[in-house]
Amino acid sequence: MILVVGGAGYIGSHFVEELIYEKEVIVLDNLSTGHRQFVHEKAQFIEGNLGDEQLLHNIFRNYKIDAVVHFAASSLVGESIVNPLKYYENNVNATFFLLKTMLSYGVKKFIFSSTAATYGIPSVDIIKEDAPTNPINPYGKSKLIIEWMLDDFAKSYNLDYVILRYFNAAGAHINGRIGENHTPETHLLPLILEHFLGTRDSISVFGSDYPTKDGTCIRDYVHVTDLAKAHLLSLHALLENKLNREVFNLGNGSGYSVMEVISTCERVVQKKAIIQIEERRAGDPAKLVASSDKIMKLLGWRPEHDILSIIETAWKWHSSRT
Ligand code: UFG
């Protein structure tokens, strides 16, 4: 049985959608940002917090958990600068309790959602896993601290882990049942699509003076189902003892500027966007593009969706909800 923490959230629910066909699944989620209706009907659902020690003990005592896949986190860069306490509590503390409890029950396989934000402002064009980690905001720091914790626990307690550093997760499941829905929404793609649906008057572009081709930030957008599949491959490899203590980047390997994302959306939706150029947003590096060669080589991962398909699936989901 696999415990998926945060399985009602955006990326966690897409992973369960893949996993449910091969394993029994328990989803633990406090629904602070996740959605009850995102939990797959075949998964068991437990509503609760990682800080609830009794609940965690009950789960590990009552179920035979083979591995834990941990998606639950606070994950907004801007919010982490305003309220770092929340990030050290919800990310570092909560994960510490989860690891401590699972280890005390002899559960030793762990997959962790990390982020490109651990790299900070990279000095290379395409980021490999061995690039220096210098996070520039509390969100990235909280994730890197957990990575260090995993490494120490692996050395001392034989924890087996895979860390997946996501670049910009985007898109929606092709079945149209689940997609990206945050409140408040801060992510670029859903904000653009909400503008086209008429719920926002314009799109803000944060900064037009970055050292990039058109002055706007460049990101590597990767489809959420491709991320889910990378988790599945990592889980197989961990359970079959084929790898351990690995860190993998997950991105498509191509960068798109904010203006390019907007113009591709205009093409898909066949409408013209109203754009407002604003100040830079704190904590945003100019360019983040992944090399995912390592997971391609070691696990045979291949992202199937390009930027167009990411936007098309996201648009299908967003437009069907109104
Ligand atoms: N942006 C705008 N206008 C908006 C919203 C975003 O111009 O209204 C820009 C941002 O400045 C950024 C790009 O669009 O350049 C993408 O922004 P998102 O908020 O969609 O995503 P981020 O790149 O900030 O966040 C992602 C992940 C985080 C991760 C971070 C690393 O969601 O988990 O990359 O910097 F930490």
Residues whose N, C-alpha, C, O or C-beta is under 5 A from the ligand:
A	BS01	UFG	S75 T115 A116 A117 F167 N168 T186 H187 L188 L189 L191 S204 V205 F206 C217 V258 R281 D284
